[in-house]
Amino acid sequence: MKQKLKLILLVDDFEGANFLHEKVINEVGCAEKVNVETNGENALNFLRTEQKDSYPHPEIIFLDLNMPGMNGWEFLEEYKNLTREQRWGTLIVILTTSRNPDDEAKARTKHPKTVFMKKPLLRKSLEEILREYFSDNY
């Protein structure tokens, strides 16, 4: 049996996208927990919240770039300020409607383990991510 990821974090201001993406994740059955935040600031606050002597450590963060308040770019900039332990091993998947190669290069300067995917997150795309980056489990 596949070992589930402990936590996936969705960061998107659009409730419809969060609903669909959480549904896909649950259908694949790849995560014990999915947490949803509607902007970058809320996501950072979640990641900084100590729980039982540790911090939430999502294996995957699905991130939208265009959000009100703190957008995805600002999130990536602030994410660098988290401790190494808080960031270690996390894959950031930027879900976007655009495929600007400059955006991909810019994102990798902020977090080297970054992947770009077109919205919406589909089952096939999620399974590819799991096989490529979590091959020990999938």
N, C-alpha and C positions, 0 to 999 in steps of 0.2 A: 504494500500500500504506500502511496505517496505521502511524504511528510509535508504537512501544511506549513506555510509561512506563518509566523506569529502575528504579524500586523502589516496591513497595507493602508496607506494614508492617501485619501483623495482630497485634492485641493482645487476647487472650482466653484465659482459663484453661481453657476447655473444649476438649479435643483434638478432639472430634467436630465442633464448629463450625469450628475452624481447618482441619480436613481438608476439610470441605465448601466453605468459603469459598476455600481455595487451589485446589480443584478447579474452581470456577466461574471464578476469575481465569484459570487456565491454559486452560480451554475457550474463553474469550473471546479469549485470546492478547494481552492488553493490557499485560503487564509483562515486562520482561527478567528481573526477580528478585522473588520474594516472600519476605519474612522474617517469621518467626512468633516472637512473644514471649508468655509466659504470664502476665505481670503488668506493671503500670505501671513498676515499678522496673527490671525487665529491659529494657523498651522504652527507657527513658531512658538506661540504660547503653549500649545499642546505638547510640542517636542521638549519644551523646557520644564514641564510639570513633572516633578519628582513623584514617583509612586512606588511605595515599598522599597526604598533605598536604591531605586534606579529610575531611568528615564524611558519614555516610550522610544522604541527603536524599530521603526518600520523597515522592512526589507525592501519595500518599493514605495516610492512616493509618485503618484500620478498627479502632474502639475499642469494647470492651465496658465498661460502667460498673461492673458488680458482679463483682469479682474478689477473691480473698484477697490478703493483702499490700497493696500499693499498688493501690487501685482506680482506675477511670477518672477519677473526679472529682479524686483526688489527682494522677494523671498530668497532667491538664489544668492544674492549679495549678503543678506543677513545670515543665511544658512551657514556660510563660511565661518561665522563667528561662534557657532556651536562647538563644543569640545570635540576632539577627534573621536572619542568613544561614542558620542551621540551621532556622529556622521558615519562612522566606520561601516563599510559594507552596504550602505544604502544605495540602491539604484534609483535614480530620478528619471522618470519617463515623462517627457513633456508632450502633452496631448494638445495638438494645434490643428487649426484649419488651414494653415499656411505651411509651405515647405521652403522657406527661405534658407539657403545654405549658410548665409551670414549669421542667422539666428542660432543654427546648430554649433558653429564655431564659437560664437559668443558664450553660449551655455556651457560648453566644455571648459572654457577658461574659468568659469565660476565653480564647476563641479565636474571632475573628469569622468565620473561614471554616470553619464547622461545619454539618454536615448530619445530621439524624436519619433513620434508616431502621429498619424492623422487621426483626428476625431471622427467618429466615436470609437471607443475601445471595443473591439470585437473579440469574440471568443478565440478565433484563430490567432489574432495578434497577441493576446494575453498568453496563449499556450506557447507561441514562439518565444516570447520574453522568458517564460519560465524555463523552457528547454535550454535557451542560450545562456542565461545568467544564473540559473539555479539547477543545473544539470544533475547535481547529486540527488535532487529530490524528484526530478521529472524526466 
